[in-house]
Amino acid sequence: MLRCVVGATVLAVVASSAQAQPAPQHGGVVADPDQARKEEIAAFRAELRAKNPKGYLISIRDEPYYLEELKALDPEGYRQHMQEQEAEQNHQKFREKHPELFQPRPNPEPKLILSASLKNQILQKGVEAAKARLRDPDSAKFRSLAAYAPSVVCGEVNAKNGYGGYAGFERFISAGTPDSTAFPQDKGFDDAWAKYCR
């Protein structure tokens, strides 16, 4: 009787050990379920790439090779994507260079809280800063000047170009220094003008 019990116990241990070991496949190599899943996804994407390129591009949007595939399958979409990225980078650089132009105004009509003397000081600094950006500062003519708190000047300026003739009035915005002065050709100008010049 004891022999039977011992024999049954040994058989149970052997059976348990056999169940714990994965069955070898392909000549003794254990199959990797994760690898099989990866191969299944790769096969699906390969088929999708051939039959539905747009759907394929959507499915790999977060993959590191997305741009390479976008360039191969949709050159026009790739060009637009790169242009948008460049525009966003230029806009971010302008924001970093002129953070004072993107600070929220505490008052919807800040020019109303400026005293006459402070307003004149702000205008003078803005005009001088704009002149410093011009080819011929002594020829500068200003109009439509407005000062906004804390130190932003908006207006229009006309000055002589390299040929000695006036180029016509153009808008400018300044926070009182040449580095914080922008013209329409500068990146981010339209956003700054819409935010501060009303």
C-alpha positions as a Markdown table, in Angstrom:
| # | Residue | x | y | z |
|---|---|---|---|---|
| 1 | Met | 0.0 | 0.0 | 0.0 |
| 2 | Leu | 2.8 | 2.4 | 0.9 |
| 3 | Arg | 4.6 | 1.6 | -2.4 |
| 4 | Cys | 1.4 | 2.5 | -4.3 |
| 5 | Val | 1.1 | 5.9 | -2.5 |
| 6 | Val | 4.8 | 6.7 | -3.2 |
| 7 | Gly | 4.5 | 5.7 | -6.8 |
| 8 | Ala | 1.4 | 7.9 | -7.2 |
| 9 | Thr | 3.2 | 10.8 | -5.7 |
| 10 | Val | 6.2 | 10.4 | -8.1 |
| 11 | Leu | 3.9 | 10.2 | -11.0 |
| 12 | Ala | 2.1 | 13.4 | -9.9 |
| 13 | Val | 5.4 | 15.3 | -9.6 |
| 14 | Val | 6.6 | 14.1 | -13.0 |
| 15 | Ala | 3.3 | 15.1 | -14.6 |
| 16 | Ser | 3.5 | 18.5 | -13.0 |
| 17 | Ser | 7.0 | 19.1 | -14.3 |
| 18 | Ala | 6.0 | 18.0 | -17.7 |
| 19 | Gln | 3.2 | 20.5 | -17.8 |
| 20 | Ala | 5.5 | 23.4 | -16.6 |
| 21 | Gln | 7.9 | 22.8 | -19.5 |
| 22 | Pro | 6.6 | 24.4 | -22.8 |
| 23 | Ala | 6.5 | 22.0 | -25.7 |
| 24 | Pro | 9.5 | 22.4 | -28.0 |
| 25 | Gln | 8.7 | 23.3 | -31.6 |
| 26 | His | 10.7 | 23.5 | -34.8 |
| 27 | Gly | 13.5 | 21.1 | -34.0 |
| 28 | Gly | 13.6 | 21.9 | -30.2 |
| 29 | Val | 13.2 | 25.7 | -30.4 |
| 30 | Val | 10.5 | 27.0 | -28.2 |
| 31 | Ala | 8.0 | 29.3 | -30.0 |
| 32 | Asp | 7.9 | 32.9 | -28.7 |
| 33 | Pro | 4.3 | 34.1 | -28.6 |
| 34 | Asp | 5.4 | 37.8 | -28.6 |
| 35 | Gln | 7.5 | 37.2 | -31.7 |
| 36 | Ala | 4.6 | 35.4 | -33.4 |
| 37 | Arg | 2.4 | 38.4 | -32.6 |
| 38 | Lys | 5.0 | 40.8 | -34.1 |
| 39 | Glu | 5.2 | 38.7 | -37.2 |
| 40 | Glu | 1.4 | 38.7 | -37.5 |
| 41 | Ile | 1.2 | 42.5 | -37.2 |
| 42 | Ala | 4.0 | 42.9 | -39.7 |
| 43 | Ala | 2.2 | 40.7 | -42.2 |
| 44 | Phe | -1.0 | 42.7 | -41.7 |
| 45 | Arg | 0.7 | 46.0 | -42.2 |
| 46 | Ala | 2.5 | 44.7 | -45.3 |
| 47 | Glu | -0.9 | 43.7 | -46.8 |
| 48 | Leu | -2.4 | 47.0 | -45.7 |
| 49 | Arg | 0.5 | 48.9 | -47.2 |
| 50 | Ala | -0.2 | 47.4 | -50.6 |
| 51 | Lys | -4.0 | 47.6 | -50.6 |
| 52 | Asn | -4.7 | 50.8 | -48.6 |
| 53 | Pro | -1.6 | 53.1 | -48.2 |
| 54 | Lys | -3.5 | 55.8 | -46.4 |
| 55 | Gly | -4.8 | 53.4 | -43.8 |
| 56 | Tyr | -1.4 | 51.9 | -43.5 |
| 57 | Leu | 0.2 | 55.3 | -42.8 |
| 58 | Ile | -2.5 | 56.0 | -40.1 |
| 59 | Ser | -1.6 | 52.7 | -38.4 |
| 60 | Ile | 2.1 | 53.5 | -38.2 |
| 61 | Arg | 1.7 | 57.1 | -37.2 |
| 62 | Asp | 3.6 | 56.6 | -33.9 |
| 63 | Glu | 6.3 | 54.4 | -35.4 |
| 64 | Pro | 9.9 | 55.8 | -35.8 |
| 65 | Tyr | 9.8 | 55.0 | -39.5 |
| 66 | Tyr | 6.6 | 56.9 | -40.2 |
| 67 | Leu | 8.2 | 59.8 | -42.0 |
| 68 | Glu | 10.3 | 57.5 | -44.2 |
| 69 | Glu | 7.1 | 55.6 | -45.3 |
| 70 | Leu | 5.1 | 58.9 | -45.7 |
| 71 | Lys | 7.8 | 60.2 | -48.1 |
| 72 | Ala | 7.7 | 57.0 | -50.1 |
| 73 | Leu | 3.9 | 56.6 | -50.3 |
| 74 | Asp | 2.7 | 60.2 | -50.2 |
| 75 | Pro | 5.4 | 62.7 | -51.4 |
| 76 | Glu | 3.0 | 65.6 | -51.4 |
| 77 | Gly | 1.7 | 64.8 | -47.9 |
| 78 | Tyr | 5.3 | 64.5 | -46.7 |
| 79 | Arg | 6.2 | 67.9 | -48.2 |
| 80 | Gln | 3.2 | 69.5 | -46.5 |
| 81 | His | 4.1 | 67.8 | -43.2 |
| 82 | Met | 7.7 | 69.1 | -43.3 |
| 83 | Gln | 6.5 | 72.6 | -44.2 |
| 84 | Glu | 4.1 | 72.5 | -41.2 |
| 85 | Gln | 6.9 | 71.3 | -38.9 |
| 86 | Glu | 9.2 | 74.0 | -40.2 |
| 87 | Ala | 6.6 | 76.7 | -39.7 |
| 88 | Glu | 5.9 | 75.5 | -36.1 |
| 89 | Gln | 9.6 | 75.5 | -35.3 |
| 90 | Asn | 10.0 | 79.0 | -36.7 |
| 91 | His | 7.0 | 80.2 | -34.7 |
| 92 | Gln | 8.4 | 78.6 | -31.5 |
| 93 | Lys | 11.8 | 80.2 | -32.1 |
| 94 | Phe | 10.1 | 83.6 | -32.5 |
| 95 | Arg | 8.2 | 83.0 | -29.2 |
| 96 | Glu | 11.4 | 82.1 | -27.5 |
| 97 | Lys | 13.2 | 85.2 | -28.9 |
| 98 | His | 10.4 | 87.6 | -28.0 |
| 99 | Pro | 8.6 | 86.2 | -25.0 |
| 100 | Glu | 7.4 | 89.6 | -24.0 |
| 101 | Leu | 5.2 | 89.8 | -27.0 |
| 102 | Phe | 3.3 | 86.7 | -25.9 |
| 103 | Gln | 2.6 | 87.6 | -22.3 |
| 104 | Pro | -1.1 | 87.9 | -21.5 |
| 105 | Arg | -2.4 | 91.4 | -21.0 |
| 106 | Pro | -4.1 | 91.8 | -17.6 |
| 107 | Asn | -6.4 | 94.5 | -19.0 |
| 108 | Pro | -8.4 | 94.3 | -22.2 |
| 109 | Glu | -7.7 | 97.9 | -22.9 |
| 110 | Pro | -4.3 | 98.5 | -21.3 |
| 111 | Lys | -3.7 | 101.8 | -23.1 |
| 112 | Leu | -6.5 | 103.4 | -21.0 |
| 113 | Ile | -4.4 | 102.9 | -17.8 |
| 114 | Leu | -1.3 | 104.6 | -19.2 |
| 115 | Ser | -0.5 | 108.1 | -18.0 |
| 116 | Ala | 0.4 | 110.6 | -20.8 |
| 117 | Ser | 4.1 | 110.7 | -19.7 |
| 118 | Leu | 4.4 | 107.0 | -19.5 |
| 119 | Lys | 2.7 | 106.6 | -22.9 |
| 120 | Asn | 5.2 | 109.0 | -24.5 |
| 121 | Gln | 8.1 | 107.2 | -23.0 |
| 122 | Ile | 6.9 | 103.8 | -24.3 |
| 123 | Leu | 6.3 | 105.4 | -27.8 |
| 124 | Gln | 9.7 | 106.9 | -27.9 |
| 125 | Lys | 11.4 | 103.6 | -27.0 |
| 126 | Gly | 9.4 | 101.8 | -29.6 |
| 127 | Val | 10.2 | 104.3 | -32.3 |
| 128 | Glu | 13.9 | 104.3 | -31.5 |
| 129 | Ala | 13.9 | 100.5 | -31.5 |
| 130 | Ala | 12.2 | 100.4 | -34.9 |
| 131 | Lys | 14.6 | 102.8 | -36.3 |
| 132 | Ala | 17.5 | 100.6 | -35.3 |
| 133 | Arg | 16.1 | 97.9 | -37.5 |
| 134 | Leu | 15.9 | 100.1 | -40.6 |
| 135 | Arg | 18.5 | 100.6 | -43.4 |
| 136 | Asp | 18.1 | 104.4 | -43.3 |
| 137 | Pro | 16.8 | 105.3 | -39.8 |
| 138 | Asp | 17.0 | 109.1 | -40.3 |
| 139 | Ser | 14.5 | 108.9 | -43.2 |
| 140 | Ala | 11.9 | 107.1 | -41.1 |
| 141 | Lys | 8.4 | 108.4 | -41.0 |
| 142 | Phe | 5.9 | 107.1 | -38.5 |
| 143 | Arg | 2.1 | 107.1 | -38.2 |
| 144 | Ser | -0.8 | 105.3 | -36.4 |
| 145 | Leu | 1.4 | 104.8 | -33.3 |
| 146 | Ala | -0.3 | 103.3 | -30.2 |
| 147 | Ala | 1.2 | 102.3 | -26.8 |
| 148 | Tyr | 0.0 | 99.4 | -24.8 |
| 149 | Ala | 0.9 | 98.2 | -21.3 |
| 150 | Pro | 3.3 | 97.1 | -20.2 |
| 151 | Ser | 5.6 | 98.4 | -22.9 |
| 152 | Val | 4.4 | 97.4 | -26.4 |
| 153 | Val | 4.2 | 99.9 | -29.3 |
| 154 | Cys | 2.3 | 99.2 | -32.5 |
| 155 | Gly | 2.4 | 101.4 | -35.6 |
| 156 | Glu | 3.5 | 101.9 | -39.2 |
| 157 | Val | 6.8 | 103.2 | -40.5 |
| 158 | Asn | 8.0 | 104.2 | -44.0 |
| 159 | Ala | 11.7 | 104.6 | -44.7 |
| 160 | Lys | 14.1 | 104.7 | -47.6 |
| 161 | Asn | 15.4 | 101.5 | -49.1 |
| 162 | Gly | 18.8 | 100.6 | -50.5 |
| 163 | Tyr | 17.9 | 102.5 | -53.7 |
| 164 | Gly | 17.2 | 105.8 | -51.9 |
| 165 | Gly | 13.4 | 105.6 | -52.4 |
| 166 | Tyr | 10.6 | 105.2 | -49.9 |
| 167 | Ala | 9.3 | 101.6 | -49.8 |
| 168 | Gly | 5.9 | 102.5 | -48.4 |
| 169 | Phe | 4.4 | 102.2 | -44.9 |
| 170 | Glu | 4.5 | 98.9 | -43.2 |
| 171 | Arg | 3.4 | 97.7 | -39.8 |
| 172 | Phe | 5.7 | 97.1 | -36.9 |
| 173 | Ile | 5.5 | 96.0 | -33.2 |
| 174 | Ser | 8.1 | 96.6 | -30.6 |
| 175 | Ala | 8.7 | 96.1 | -26.9 |
| 176 | Gly | 11.2 | 98.8 | -26.7 |
| 177 | Thr | 14.4 | 97.2 | -28.0 |
| 178 | Pro | 15.7 | 96.3 | -31.5 |
| 179 | Asp | 15.7 | 92.6 | -30.6 |
| 180 | Ser | 12.0 | 92.8 | -29.5 |
| 181 | Thr | 11.0 | 94.7 | -32.6 |
| 182 | Ala | 9.3 | 92.8 | -35.5 |
| 183 | Phe | 8.0 | 93.5 | -39.0 |
| 184 | Pro | 5.6 | 91.6 | -41.2 |
| 185 | Gln | 8.4 | 89.5 | -42.7 |
| 186 | Asp | 9.4 | 88.2 | -39.3 |
| 187 | Lys | 8.0 | 84.8 | -38.2 |
| 188 | Gly | 5.2 | 85.1 | -35.8 |
| 189 | Phe | 4.5 | 88.7 | -36.5 |
| 190 | Asp | 0.8 | 88.2 | -37.4 |
| 191 | Asp | 0.1 | 86.4 | -34.1 |
| 192 | Ala | 1.8 | 89.1 | -32.1 |
| 193 | Trp | 0.0 | 91.9 | -33.9 |
| 194 | Ala | -3.4 | 90.2 | -33.5 |
| 195 | Lys | -2.7 | 89.7 | -29.8 |
| 196 | Tyr | -1.4 | 93.2 | -28.9 |
| 197 | Cys | -2.3 | 95.7 | -31.5 |
| 198 | Arg | -6.0 | 96.6 | -31.6 |
